[in-house]
Amino acid sequence: ETDVIQNLCQLAVDGKPGSGSSSSSSSSSILRTAMLLICNLLRSRALEWDTVRCFLPVLEKLLECSDKVIVVDALWALSFLCNGETERQEAILARGLLPKIIQFLTLPESEFVIPALSIVGNLVSGDEQMTQEVIRQGCLPILSEILTLHHHFFSIKKEVCWVVSNILAGNRDQICAVFESGLMKPIMAMLNSEPFCVKKEAIWCLTNAISGGSTHELSELISDGCVLSL
């Protein structure tokens, strides 16, 4: 098992396509296949963290790859990798990967944004320190921009609501940060216009905001039509 993992890691490193190489097409094909295997391994969550943690530096390197398909797969693999125990999310932050992930959130291509949102959602599912780091890195205003830029993608709006609901499950300062970002208004509007899968996550945002918010924040929700939306 360990040998297979190590061989996959080595294949991903050796197979990284380079510019101007006559074998770049072949290298890209090999690396895409390797990334598919890595994604499937990590998605299954069948392996312990100590076994798969060696993928982290490999995936970090592949985020710089020139092949768009490989970069997207590397983002998904990181999402699967940090889904679970706190030590998985801590490893992402410890390597300083969060700023890179947030950069992918700002891209116009939805195929980058969705897995990047999934990574951020896993991070804010951890403890309050992780959530605070996500806020500190300026993620909240970017989430607001995503709702405007990708307003026609139900899957993206659903993921944004999931991320925000996890932040709203944090401490009072973190709840306040969400209100100050202006995210609550567009999220409440989703209750009137979106499919059930999106509304469900939006309701969790409201539930957590009502549960942990201040009197002033609750008044703001009511003034903005929270009761009518529900």
JOCOR-V223175 format. One record per pair of residues at least 4 apart in sequence whose ideal C-beta (glycine too) atoms are under 6 Angstrom apart, sorted by the first residue. I is the first residue (numbers start at 0). J is the second residue. D is the distance in Angstrom with one decimal. If there is no record, write none. Layout:
I;J;D + I;J;D
//
This chain:
7;33;6.0 + 7;37;5.9 + 8;53;5.4 + 8;57;5.1 + 9;13;5.9 + 10;14;5.5 + 10;33;4.6 + 11;33;5.0 + 11;57;4.9 + 14;26;5.1 + 14;29;4.4 + 14;30;3.9 + 16;23;4.4 + 16;26;4.3 + 16;27;4.3 + 16;66;5.8 + 22;26;5.6 + 27;66;5.1 + 30;69;5.7 + 31;68;5.9 + 34;69;5.6 + 34;72;4.0 + 37;76;5.3 + 38;42;5.9 + 38;72;5.6 + 38;75;5.5 + 38;76;5.0 + 41;76;5.3 + 41;79;3.7 + 41;80;5.3 + 42;79;4.8 + 46;50;4.5 + 46;51;5.0 + 48;52;5.7 + 48;87;5.9 + 54;58;5.6 + 55;90;5.9 + 58;73;4.8 + 58;76;5.3 + 58;77;5.3 + 61;69;5.8 + 61;73;4.1 + 62;73;5.5 + 62;99;5.9 + 64;69;4.6 + 64;70;5.4 + 71;110;5.1 + 74;114;3.7 + 74;115;5.8 + 75;114;4.5 + 77;118;5.5 + 78;114;5.2 + 78;117;4.0 + 78;118;4.8 + 81;87;4.6 + 81;88;5.0 + 81;91;5.0 + 81;121;4.7 + 82;121;5.1 + 83;87;5.2 + 85;89;6.0 + 85;125;5.4 + 88;122;5.2 + 88;125;4.4 + 88;129;5.7 + 89;93;5.9 + 91;96;5.0 + 92;97;5.9 + 96;100;5.9 + 97;136;5.4 + 100;115;5.2 + 100;118;5.1 + 101;136;5.7 + 101;138;5.8 + 103;111;4.6 + 103;115;3.9 + 104;112;5.9 + 104;115;5.0 + 104;141;5.1 + 106;111;4.7 + 109;149;5.9 + 109;152;5.5 + 116;158;4.1 + 119;162;5.5 + 120;161;5.3 + 120;162;4.5 + 122;129;5.2 + 122;133;5.6 + 123;130;4.6 + 123;133;5.4 + 123;162;6.0 + 123;165;4.2 + 123;166;5.3 + 124;165;5.3 + 125;129;3.9 + 127;169;5.3 + 127;170;5.5 + 130;166;5.7 + 130;169;4.8 + 130;173;5.7 + 133;138;4.8 + 134;176;5.2 + 139;180;3.9 + 140;180;5.9 + 142;159;5.4 + 143;180;5.8 + 143;181;5.9 + 143;182;5.4 + 144;148;5.9 + 145;149;5.5 + 145;159;5.8 + 146;159;5.9 + 146;185;5.1 + 149;155;4.3 + 153;194;5.7 + 153;197;5.6 + 156;197;5.1 + 157;196;5.5 + 157;197;4.9 + 157;200;5.3 + 160;200;3.5 + 160;201;5.0 + 160;204;5.6 + 161;200;5.0 + 163;182;5.7 + 163;204;5.2 + 164;203;4.0 + 164;204;4.6 + 164;207;5.5 + 166;173;5.6 + 166;177;5.7 + 167;174;5.6 + 167;177;5.7 + 167;204;5.8 + 167;207;3.7 + 167;208;5.1 + 168;207;4.9 + 169;173;3.6 + 174;211;5.2 + 174;212;5.5 + 177;182;5.5 + 178;183;5.9 + 178;216;5.3 + 182;186;5.9 + 184;223;5.8 + 186;201;5.1 + 186;204;5.0 + 187;228;5.0 + 189;193;4.4 + 189;197;5.5 + 189;201;4.4 + 190;198;5.6 + 190;201;5.4 + 190;228;4.1 + 191;228;5.9 + 193;197;3.7 + 193;198;5.4 + 208;212;4.9 + 212;216;3.7 + 212;217;5.3 + 220;225;3.9 + 221;225;5.5 + 224;228;5.5
//
